[in-house]
Amino acid sequence: MELFNQVFIQDLEAYKEGLENKDFRFCNIISNRITTDAVFLESKEFALIGAILKDVLPDFQRVEESDKEKIRKKFIEVLNDYIKHHEELDYSFILDRFSEFFDENKKYFTSSLEDYSENKDYTSKIIKFCLEFIKNELEENNLPYSEDFLILGALNEISRASRQFGCTTHQHILQYILSFSQRLQDFFKVLLSSKVTKPEKWKERYEKYRKLLRDNIQEYDLSEKYIKKSLEDLYELIKEWRFMFMRLMNIMLPMPQQFQQIKIPSRIENELKDMVSKTISKELKGEEK
């Protein structure tokens, strides 16, 4: 316990320093370090905090400059509470304290042009719709590994709804399950799209975590049981994600096809060059006159 407390406090102090210096890249590095230390220390609570600290960073970067100092200070209060209560820290306190912060400050995580009233019932409706969509898509399993951004697409809609209308602690942990499922899947994409040795073994492992996600979605509801189960699932996802990092480090993930450079046929390319050449020639002749 003494080793855990020392590492836990020092990691959070480092993250706080990054926030105070507006160095979000450094904060991201520290959040990754926290999740890795959670695996080394076999702490599901520490893994949950690492997930929160990593996933909240994009929200901080959405805050308008005039509000950033205020929001950073409020979030540092959350971190100080985690440090202060480190000896009796449990998942309920971790989630409740963060949810309290999020509810009070979510308006800063959207554009100043937006003005939505809290409506957690609508968030629940969107989440139910998105989870049904994910379940159906996973059952059909039509997307190839390299083109599969299903989880990320659904998570984008759920996160948007949470920022605009608010969400519960259950919905926060659901978002972490989806987020780290996607991060883990990114590694599997590279492995399963390349000529790896023992491909069947990697496919089996990939299906293991797809099943974990399917089961978690299937069991999703606003209950304490769901949160407890998700804490276990989240730890398993984070553990394998950090193992993947140790295996592959920061691999360059394949770019989605729609963002790849389009190859222009040589005939059309030559015609374009000829058109440009003629246009420039006419302009030059005009200047000579």
PyMOL commands that set and color helices and strands:
alter all, ss='L'
color gray80, all
select helices_A, chain A and resi 2-20+24-41+44-55+57-62+65-84+86-88+91-109+120-140+145-147+150-165+169-192+199-218+224-248+257-259+266-288
alter helices_A, ss='H'
color red, helices_A
deselect
rebuild
show_as cartoon
